């Protein structure tokens, strides 16, 4: 079974609690992955990392640079939409029709990141 980690400060890290829980496919009722059981220490670490990024490199960037990164994120979501959709179907019970192909959910995300990036 696949195990996931937290993504904090540009790194995949284990939860501070060293505990995971099984996530179940709501359609089959079967566990398909282990998810980190985060706690206040994980939240504090993530918030500190985000604040450091905002106070540092991200905050020092001009709007054009930040916009280009948001557009790049939109491109990555668009490229990975099928895989992201499969995960949502498995983990949250979304309908394949909602998440497959040119689905409305990933299209909205892509549109929003492009809009916020100035390329809408």
N, C-alpha and C positions, 0 to 999 in steps of 0.2 A: 504494500500500500504506500502511495506517495505521501511524503511529509513535506509540509510547507514551513517557511520561516517568516519572521518579521523582516521587513525591508526598512532599515533605519540608517540614516547617514550614508547612503550609498552602498550599504552592505547587507547581505542576508545574514540575519542573526537569530540565534535560538532565544526563546522567551526567558526572561529573568527567573521565572518560576521553574524552568526546566520541565514544564508540563505541557502536554498536548491533549486535544480531545478529538474524537472521531466526528467527521461531518458526514451526514447521510444523504444519499440521493432520495428526495422525498417521493419519487415515483416508485422506486424499488424497495426503499427502506434499508438498503445496504450501505454500510460505511464504504467510502471510496477514497478518503484522504484523512491525514492527521493535520490538525490546525493548531498553531501555538495558542496556549492559554495565556494571553497577555494579562498583565497586572499594572498597578500604579507605577512600578519602576520602568516598565516598557513605555508607558505613556510619557513619563517624565523624560526619558531618553529621547523619544521621538520629538517631543515639543522642544527640548533643548537643541536638538539637531536642526529643526526647522527654524528656530529663532536665530541660531548661528548662521544658517544659510541666508536668511533674510537680512540680517545685520551685516553680512559679508558679501560674498560674490553675487548672489541674486539681487540684493539691494543696490549694489554698486553698478549693475548693468543698466544701460539705458533701455527705454521702452522698445526700441527697435530690436535690440538683442533678445529681450524677454519674449517679444512677439514671435521672433523666429523660432525660439525654443517651443513655444506653445503650438505653432504650426507644425513643427517636427513631431510633437506628441500626437497631434491629430493624424499625421501620416502613419505613425506607428500603430495607433488604434485601428485605423482603416486597414492596414496590412494584416493585423492580427485579429480582425473582427471575427473570423470564423472560429478560431481557437478560443477567444474570449467568450463567444456565444456558447460554445460547447461546455465551458466551465459553468456558466450561469445556468444552463439547462440542468446540468448534473447537480449543482450545489443548491440551487434555489427553486427548482421545479418550473422555471420559465418554459413557455412553449417554444418548440423549435421554430415555429413560424414567427415568433417575436424576436428570436435571436439569430436566425440563420441568414446568410447572404447579406443583402442590402437591407438589413433590419432597421426598423425605426429607432431602436434604442442606441445602437452604435452609430447610426447616422446622425442622431441628435448630438451625441458626444463629440463626434468629429466636427460637426458644424459649429458647436459652441467653442471648441478649442481654436478652430480657425477664426471665428469671429473675435474672440478675445485676443488672438494673436494679430488681428488687423488684416486678415486675409479672407474675411467672410464674403 
